[in-house]
Amino acid sequence: MSGIKAVIQAGGQGTRLYPYSTVLPKALMPIGKGTVADKLIDMFRVAGVEDVYITLSDQNKISSLIKSYCGDGSRYGVKIHYISESEPLGTIGPLRLFASELDTSFMVTNSDVAVDMDVSEFIGFHQKSDALLTVAVAKQTVAIEYGVMEAEDGRVHGFREKPTEEFCVSTGVYCMEPRILDYVPEGQAYGFDRLIETLLENKERVMAFDRTENWIDIGRIEDLRRAQEQAAKGLLKE
């Protein structure tokens, strides 16, 4: 996996984690024996990633704690580069700030995910599929706690009592090719939702990698606690 780079998007305000996020940025929330950032960076290092880029926001004053905590990356065995955005650019927009350095296949991840996955397998899957974008996905089951009426023009033609639906959801972990940045406008807020819609409209090849072992979005307090409980029980890898 030589030459593969990784990006951790850590410029968000963490509003769903308030008031915790007034003290610590999402990337430094404790999980097991370390932080979310520790887990992500170590996951990349094991796969052979040598350069990790962390995007920060000038508008989020506590994001500077990430730079103080992670340093230059030497303690992880990688080289960390910090990219600061002067105004919010969304989940994908910041990539244009250092597009010239993303000159090979690269990974992008949100800073509020706790995930167990084989990064080498993920990158290999992406490159073999000749995709412009590969999304690491997880299966999520949603239970509806009500009877669901299926009706059209006022007439009921079906009924399901408290059904469950299974969805394939994005984990916030991606593998991309440099050409994808041609679709990202410069100096504008641009999110992943708009990116994938644009790629599909332009018939670009987008793949889903469904072999994540464990995944928790720790963007909400209750999910952060669940991730901490799983880490304490050894259900999340250190």
VEXVEX-397852 format. One record per residue (C-alpha): residue number from 1; residue in one letter; x, y, z. Coordinates in pm, whole numbers, plus 32768, in hexadecimal, padded with zeros to 4 digits. Layout:
REM residues N
{rec NUM,"a",{X,Y,Z}}
...
//
This chain:
REM residues 238
{rec 1,"m",{8000,8000,8000}}
{rec 2,"s",{812A,80E4,7FCC}}
{rec 3,"g",{80CC,8247,7F6D}}
{rec 4,"i",{7F68,8238,7FF0}}
{rec 5,"k",{7F0C,836D,80B9}}
{rec 6,"a",{7DF8,839F,81B9}}
{rec 7,"v",{7D29,84CE,821C}}
{rec 8,"i",{7C72,84FE,8366}}
{rec 9,"q",{7B68,860D,8350}}
{rec 10,"a",{7B6F,86B0,84A9}}
{rec 11,"g",{7AEC,880E,8462}}
{rec 12,"g",{7988,87DA,84DA}}
{rec 13,"q",{78F3,888E,8606}}
{rec 14,"g",{7873,8750,86AF}}
{rec 15,"t",{7720,87EB,8702}}
{rec 16,"r",{767F,8696,873E}}
{rec 17,"l",{777F,8651,884F}}
{rec 18,"y",{773B,8793,890F}}
{rec 19,"p",{77A3,87D6,8A25}}
{rec 20,"y",{78C2,86DA,8A06}}
{rec 21,"s",{7934,8781,88C3}}
{rec 22,"t",{796E,88CB,8979}}
{rec 23,"v",{7A92,8823,8A28}}
{rec 24,"l",{7B14,8726,892A}}
{rec 25,"p",{7AF7,8710,87AF}}
{rec 26,"k",{7A50,85D5,872B}}
{rec 27,"a",{7B9A,853D,86BE}}
{rec 28,"l",{7C18,8542,8825}}
{rec 29,"m",{7AEA,849E,88C6}}
{rec 30,"p",{7B66,8378,899B}}
{rec 31,"i",{7B30,8219,8914}}
{rec 32,"g",{7BCF,80F9,89D2}}
{rec 33,"k",{7D38,8146,8A2A}}
{rec 34,"g",{7D54,826A,8938}}
{rec 35,"t",{7C89,8358,8863}}
{rec 36,"v",{7BCC,8345,871C}}
{rec 37,"a",{7CFA,83E0,866F}}
{rec 38,"d",{7DE5,82DC,8705}}
{rec 39,"k",{7D0B,81C4,8681}}
{rec 40,"l",{7CEB,8256,8524}}
{rec 41,"i",{7E5B,82AE,84FC}}
{rec 42,"d",{7ECB,815A,8579}}
{rec 43,"m",{7DD8,80B0,848A}}
{rec 44,"f",{7E78,816D,836A}}
{rec 45,"r",{7FDB,8125,83E1}}
{rec 46,"v",{7F9C,7FAE,83F1}}
{rec 47,"a",{7F31,7FBB,8284}}
{rec 48,"g",{8076,8067,8222}}
{rec 49,"v",{7FF8,81CC,8206}}
{rec 50,"e",{8118,82BC,8245}}
{rec 51,"d",{8075,8411,8211}}
{rec 52,"v",{7F3F,8479,82D4}}
{rec 53,"y",{7E96,85CA,8299}}
{rec 54,"i",{7DB6,865A,83A7}}
{rec 55,"t",{7CCD,8777,8348}}
{rec 56,"l",{7C83,8877,8457}}
{rec 57,"s",{7BA0,89A7,8469}}
{rec 58,"d",{7C19,8B01,84CC}}
{rec 59,"q",{7ABA,8B3F,8552}}
{rec 60,"n",{7AD0,8A1F,8648}}
{rec 61,"k",{7BD0,8A9A,8745}}
{rec 62,"i",{7BF3,894F,87FC}}
{rec 63,"s",{7C55,889C,86BB}}
{rec 64,"s",{7DB8,8914,8700}}
{rec 65,"l",{7DBC,880E,8815}}
{rec 66,"i",{7DCF,8704,8705}}
{rec 67,"k",{7F15,8794,8688}}
{rec 68,"s",{7F9F,87A1,87EB}}
{rec 69,"y",{7F33,863B,8834}}
{rec 70,"c",{7F91,858D,86EE}}
{rec 71,"g",{80C9,865B,86A6}}
{rec 72,"d",{818F,860E,856C}}
{rec 73,"g",{8122,84A1,8570}}
{rec 74,"s",{8273,8412,85D6}}
{rec 75,"r",{81E2,8360,8704}}
{rec 76,"y",{80F5,82A8,861C}}
{rec 77,"g",{81F9,825C,8513}}
{rec 78,"v",{815A,833F,840B}}
{rec 79,"k",{8185,84A4,8396}}
{rec 80,"i",{8060,8589,83EA}}
{rec 81,"h",{8010,86BF,831E}}
{rec 82,"y",{7F12,87C0,8399}}
{rec 83,"i",{7E2C,887E,82B0}}
{rec 84,"s",{7D65,89A6,8338}}
{rec 85,"e",{7C26,8A28,829B}}
{rec 86,"s",{7BD4,8B95,82DF}}
{rec 87,"e",{7A61,8B5C,82A3}}
{rec 88,"p",{7988,8A22,82AD}}
{rec 89,"l",{79B5,8957,816E}}
{rec 90,"g",{78DF,8829,81C1}}
{rec 91,"t",{794E,86C0,81C9}}
{rec 92,"i",{79F2,86BA,8070}}
{rec 93,"g",{7A43,8827,801E}}
{rec 94,"p",{7B84,8833,80EF}}
{rec 95,"l",{7C29,8735,8007}}
{rec 96,"r",{7C56,8846,7F01}}
{rec 97,"l",{7D3D,8903,7FF0}}
{rec 98,"f",{7E4F,8800,7FB8}}
{rec 99,"a",{7DDD,8758,7E76}}
{rec 100,"s",{7F3D,875D,7DE3}}
{rec 101,"e",{7FB3,8674,7EF9}}
{rec 102,"l",{7E9D,8577,7EBF}}
{rec 103,"d",{7F46,84E5,7D8D}}
{rec 104,"t",{7EFE,8375,7DC8}}
{rec 105,"s",{7DE2,82A3,7E57}}
{rec 106,"f",{7D89,8338,7FA8}}
{rec 107,"m",{7CA4,82F1,80CC}}
{rec 108,"v",{7BBD,83EA,8172}}
{rec 109,"t",{7B10,83B6,82C0}}
{rec 110,"n",{7A3C,8483,83A9}}
{rec 111,"s",{7AD1,84C4,8500}}
{rec 112,"d",{79A0,8444,85BB}}
{rec 113,"v",{79A6,82D5,855C}}
{rec 114,"a",{7A23,81A6,8619}}
{rec 115,"v",{7A56,8096,8516}}
{rec 116,"d",{7B03,7F46,84FD}}
{rec 117,"m",{7B64,7EEA,839C}}
{rec 118,"d",{7C83,7E60,82D0}}
{rec 119,"v",{7CF9,7F9C,8221}}
{rec 120,"s",{7DE0,7EDA,8138}}
{rec 121,"e",{7CBB,7E05,80C6}}
{rec 122,"f",{7BE6,7F3D,809B}}
{rec 123,"i",{7CE9,7FEE,7FC3}}
{rec 124,"g",{7D2B,7EB0,7EFC}}
{rec 125,"f",{7BB6,7E89,7EB9}}
{rec 126,"h",{7BA2,7FF4,7E48}}
{rec 127,"q",{7CC9,7FE1,7D5A}}
{rec 128,"k",{7C62,7E96,7CBF}}
{rec 129,"s",{7B02,7F18,7C7D}}
{rec 130,"d",{7B89,8043,7BB8}}
{rec 131,"a",{7A9A,8124,7C7A}}
{rec 132,"l",{7AB7,829B,7CA2}}
{rec 133,"l",{7A20,827A,7DFE}}
{rec 134,"t",{79F1,8155,7EE8}}
{rec 135,"v",{791F,817C,8022}}
{rec 136,"a",{794B,809C,8152}}
{rec 137,"v",{77EA,803D,81B5}}
{rec 138,"a",{773B,7F8B,82D2}}
{rec 139,"k",{75E7,7EE6,82EF}}
{rec 140,"q",{74F6,7F97,83D7}}
{rec 141,"t",{73A1,7F13,843F}}
{rec 142,"v",{7296,8014,8493}}
{rec 143,"a",{7160,7FA7,8555}}
{rec 144,"i",{701A,8062,8521}}
{rec 145,"e",{6F57,805C,8667}}
{rec 146,"y",{6E07,808F,85BF}}
{rec 147,"g",{6D21,7FDC,84D1}}
{rec 148,"v",{6D72,8054,8371}}
{rec 149,"m",{6C52,8093,8283}}
{rec 150,"e",{6C94,8074,810F}}
{rec 151,"a",{6B99,8153,805F}}
{rec 152,"e",{6B67,8201,7F12}}
{rec 153,"d",{6A5C,8306,7EC6}}
{rec 154,"g",{69CB,82CB,801E}}
{rec 155,"r",{6995,8155,7FEE}}
{rec 156,"v",{6A57,8061,80C8}}
{rec 157,"h",{6AF4,7F44,8005}}
{rec 158,"g",{6BE2,7EBA,8107}}
{rec 159,"f",{6C44,7EB6,8276}}
{rec 160,"r",{6D81,7E59,8334}}
{rec 161,"e",{6D8D,7E44,84AD}}
{rec 162,"k",{6EC9,7EE0,853D}}
{rec 163,"p",{6FA8,7E88,8415}}
{rec 164,"t",{7122,7E91,840F}}
{rec 165,"e",{71EA,7F13,82E9}}
{rec 166,"e",{7358,7ED0,829B}}
{rec 167,"f",{7426,7FE1,81F9}}
{rec 168,"c",{7587,7FF4,8170}}
{rec 169,"v",{7618,812F,8210}}
{rec 170,"s",{7758,81F2,81E0}}
{rec 171,"t",{784F,81D2,8300}}
{rec 172,"g",{78FB,8319,82A7}}
{rec 173,"v",{7A30,8260,8226}}
{rec 174,"y",{7A88,8283,80B4}}
{rec 175,"c",{7B95,8231,7FB6}}
{rec 176,"m",{7BB7,8320,7E91}}
{rec 177,"e",{7C81,8365,7D58}}
{rec 178,"p",{7D1E,84BC,7D17}}
{rec 179,"r",{7C37,84FD,7BEE}}
{rec 180,"i",{7B11,8513,7CDD}}
{rec 181,"l",{7B88,866F,7D40}}
{rec 182,"d",{7B24,86EB,7BE6}}
{rec 183,"y",{79BE,86D7,7C68}}
{rec 184,"v",{7A05,879D,7DA7}}
{rec 185,"p",{79E1,8919,7D85}}
{rec 186,"e",{7AF9,89EC,7E13}}
{rec 187,"g",{7AB4,8AD3,7F3A}}
{rec 188,"q",{7950,8A5A,7F70}}
{rec 189,"a",{78A7,8985,8077}}
{rec 190,"y",{7873,8832,7FDA}}
{rec 191,"g",{77F1,86F9,8083}}
{rec 192,"f",{7805,8586,803D}}
{rec 193,"d",{7692,857A,7FE7}}
{rec 194,"r",{76C1,866D,7EC6}}
{rec 195,"l",{77FC,85BA,7E54}}
{rec 196,"i",{7761,8462,7E35}}
{rec 197,"e",{762A,84ED,7D8C}}
{rec 198,"t",{7709,859B,7C8C}}
{rec 199,"l",{77DB,8463,7C50}}
{rec 200,"l",{76A7,838C,7C14}}
{rec 201,"e",{7610,8492,7B2C}}
{rec 202,"n",{7752,8488,7A63}}
{rec 203,"k",{7753,830B,7A53}}
{rec 204,"e",{7897,82F0,7B18}}
{rec 205,"r",{78ED,81A1,7BB6}}
{rec 206,"v",{7898,819E,7D2A}}
{rec 207,"m",{78C5,8062,7DF9}}
{rec 208,"a",{7858,7FEF,7F54}}
{rec 209,"f",{7941,7F29,8037}}
{rec 210,"d",{786D,7E67,8130}}
{rec 211,"r",{7977,7DB4,81FA}}
{rec 212,"t",{7995,7EA1,8322}}
{rec 213,"e",{79AE,7DD4,8460}}
{rec 214,"n",{7923,7ED3,8553}}
{rec 215,"w",{78B2,803A,852E}}
{rec 216,"i",{7823,8145,8613}}
{rec 217,"d",{77E3,82B0,85B8}}
{rec 218,"i",{7846,8360,86FC}}
{rec 219,"g",{77B1,84AD,8691}}
{rec 220,"r",{76A2,8494,879D}}
{rec 221,"i",{76D5,8474,8913}}
{rec 222,"e",{7614,832C,892C}}
{rec 223,"d",{76E3,8292,8813}}
{rec 224,"l",{7829,830B,88AD}}
{rec 225,"r",{77C8,825C,89EE}}
{rec 226,"r",{7771,8121,892F}}
{rec 227,"a",{78C5,8125,8882}}
{rec 228,"q",{7971,8154,89D2}}
{rec 229,"e",{78AF,8030,8A64}}
{rec 230,"q",{7909,7F51,893F}}
{rec 231,"a",{7A78,7FB3,895A}}
{rec 232,"a",{7A72,7F62,8ACF}}
{rec 233,"k",{79E6,7E08,8A7C}}
{rec 234,"g",{7AEE,7DCF,8970}}
{rec 235,"l",{79EF,7DDB,8854}}
{rec 236,"l",{7AAC,7EF3,87A6}}
{rec 237,"k",{7C14,7EB4,8745}}
{rec 238,"e",{7D1F,7F84,87F6}}
//
